[in-house]
């Protein structure tokens, strides 16, 4: 079996535009993604974060960079495209990893109010 690049998606919302709220949300999202997927830091190719325009207190990548082993992971912050009526105070993530597992085995995590973005991806089974 050979390694292939796989994508893991996720999103969360935060209560307010503050360093504490954004840090809590990003940490919870990354904890959930890591708990449900089998990869090591050295398997990560890169990580893209996007945040809605109402979040500017801290870069999500600055939070991720503090995680053990994440200091050398290529991280990029982007501003999410604004669409009237879309979800506010939302942080989205795309992690690209090398994996032996098929794309169908990747577990995507949508938390808090972001659950409504992809209800089809709700995790109903136990943590692997």
C-alpha positions, 0 to 999 in steps of 0.5 A: 500500500502506498501513501497518498495525500488525504484531506481532513476538513472541519469547522467550529464557531466561537462565542466572541472575537477574543484571543481566549475564545478563538484559542479555545475553539481552535484547540477543541477543533484540532483535538477532535480531528486528531482524536478521530484520525490516525496521523502524526505531525510528520504526516502533515503536509500543510494546514489551511485555516480560514476565519470569517471577517468578524474574527481578527483577535489572533491567527488560528495558525498561531494557536496551532503552532503551539501544539507539540510537534506542530512548530514545523508544520506549514500553516496558513491563515486566510479570510473566509469569503463573505456571503451575506447570511452565512455563519458568523464567527466561524473558523474552518480548517483543511489539513492535508496529510500523507496516509495509507488510509483511503479518503473515505476513512478520514473523519471530518469534524464540525463543532458547535454551530458549524455542525449545520454546515455538514450534517452529513459528516456527523460522527456517530460512532466511537473514537477510533 
